[in-house]
Amino acid sequence: MNARDAGLKVCSTCGVLQSLDSDVPCRRCGARVHSRKVHSLQRTWAFLIVGMLAYIPANVFPIMMTKSFTGDRSDTIFSGVMALTDSGSHFVAFIIFFASIVIPVAKFVIVSSLALSIQFNWDTSLRTRHRLHHLTELIGRWSMIDVFVVAVLAALIQLGAILTIIPGVGINAFALSVVFTMLAASSLDPRLLWDGEKDVY
């Protein structure tokens, strides 16, 4: 039995329980109290779609431009990984590939699968659903590593005519994709995983 079945709802801000039928704000912190996040699935889908759309230009446009006396070079995420591999930096290439390609795609698949399983009440075990939800929270913190790498390189390597690194348009799209994917994951109310219901409270 969950709290709603017992006629209770919990404040998502401070955790205080109060009656399900009560419409008054939380008696401790004054926040609005809902049995479930309002329009959780709708907001999850909206954020996720924007994140997926932003991920396309993030891979098409260059994320980093290098200017040196030998010439100019621009790299997308994938071409940057290949360049690192060719230069012998296999470990760094693996980290960038994992954080910039594997993790975002995995989050797209997991969040959309969870949202679909709730919306259509798929016959999926609760253990599997919660493990997947926990996985999105666990890997989400590594999604911005590519943005940090480009930002650090652009800040540190400014050697004028010798070598200059400039962030490309793609890095903005990638950061936007990561932010909206994180918003999608946080908008999905995990309590809906227990309900198995299609309506959102």
N, C-alpha and C positions, 0 to 999 in steps of 0.2 A: 504494500500500500504506500502510495506517495502522499505528499502533503496536500495536494488538491483533492485526492480521494477522501482525506480526513477533514475536508472543509477548511483548509488553511492555505495561505500563500505567503511567500517569503520575500522580504525586501532585498532586491539585488544589490543595494548599496551597503547596508549594514547587517543584513541577515536576520532581522527580527521577523517573527511569525505573527500573522494576524488573520482574522477571519476572512474567508474567501468572499463573503458577501459584503464586506466592508468596502466603502468607496473613499474613506478618509485617507489622507497621506500617512506615511509611516510615523508612528508615535515617537520614534527615537530621532530620526534624521530629517523627517519632513518630506522625503522623496515619494514620488508616485509609486504605488505597489501594484504589480500585475502578476497574475498567476503564471503567465508566460510572456516573453518579450513581444511587444506589439509589432505585428507584421514582420515577424522574424524571417520567414521564408522569402517574402517579397524583397526585403532589403538584402538578404543574402544573394539572391539571384541578380539583383541590380548591380551590386558591388562586384560580383564575380564576372558578370558579362563585361563590365567596363575594364576590369583587370585583364581579361582575356583579349579584349580588343587592343588595349595598350601594349600587350606583349608582342603583337605583330610588328609594329614599327620599332620596338625595342630590339628585335632581331634583324630587321631590314636595314635600319640606319646605323651609322657608325657610333660606337659608344666612346671612342677615344681617337684623337687625331694627334699624331706625332710630327713635329716639324724639326728638321735638323739640316745641317749643311750638306748632307748626302741626298736630301729630298724629303718630300712630305709623304706620310702614310696614314691611312685611316683604317680602323679595325672595327668590325662588328663583334658581337660576343663570340660567334663560332670561329671567325678568322683570327681573333685574338687567342683563342684556345689552340688553334692549329699553329700559330706563330710561336707560342710558348713551347709547344711540343717539339717543333722543329729546332728550337734553340736549346733543347735539352732540359727545360724546366718542367719535367713531367708532373711533379707533385703539385706545383702551382697551377698548371694547366688542369689537373684533375679537380682541384679545389674550385677553380673558376667554373669549370664545366658542371660540377655537381651543384654549386650554389646558384648558378645563373640559368641552367637548363633543366637539370633533373628535379630540383626542389620546386621551382614554379609550376612545371607541368604536373608533378605529383600532387601539389596543392589544388590545382585546377580539377584534377580527376577525383581526389578525395572529397573535396567540399561539394562538388556537383553530385557525386554519388550519395553522400549523406543527405543532401537536400532532396534528391530524387527518391531516396528510400523513405524519407518522411512524407513527402508529398503524395507518393503513390502507395505508401504502406507496404513496401517490399518485405518479403519474408526473410529478414536478415537478423541474426542473433544480436541481442543487445550488447554482448561482450565485444563483438566485432565492430559494431557502430561506435562504441565508446573508445575502443582502441584506435580507430581511425581518427576520431575527433581529437584525442589526446596527441596523436601523431602530428596533426596540423599545428597544434600549439607548440609542439616540441621543435619542429623544423622551421617554423616561421621566423625565428630569431636569426637564422643564417641566410635569409633571403636577400638581405641588403649588402652582402659582403662584396659583390661586384661594384656597387656604388661607392663603398668605402675605399676600395682599392684605387678606383679612378680618381676619387677626390684627393686621396693622399698623394698619389703620383703627380696630379696637377698642382698640388700645393708645394711639393718638395722639389720637383724637377722643373725649374725655370732657369735655364742656362743661356738665355738669349739666342744668339745665332747658332750655338752648338746643339742644344736640344731643348725643345719646349713641348710639353704635353697639355693638350686642351680637351676637356670633356666634350663629347659629341652629342648630337640631338638624341641619339638612341638611349643614352643614359638617363635622360629625363623621362622618356617613355617607360624605361625599365623600372625606375623608382616609382612612377605612377602606378604601374602594374602591381608592384609589390605592395604598395600602400592599400590599394583597393582589394587585393586578395586577402590581406590581413583584416581589413574591415569586413569582408565577406565571412571569414572564419569566425570573427568575434560576434557578428550579428546572428549567427546560427545558435539558437537557444538549445543547449544540450539536453534540457528537460524534455524537449519534443521527441528526443530519441527514445525516451521511455514511454511516451504516450502512444506512439504509433497512430496518431490521428492526422487528418489532412487539414483540419481547420486550425487557424492560428489565433491565440488569445492575446 
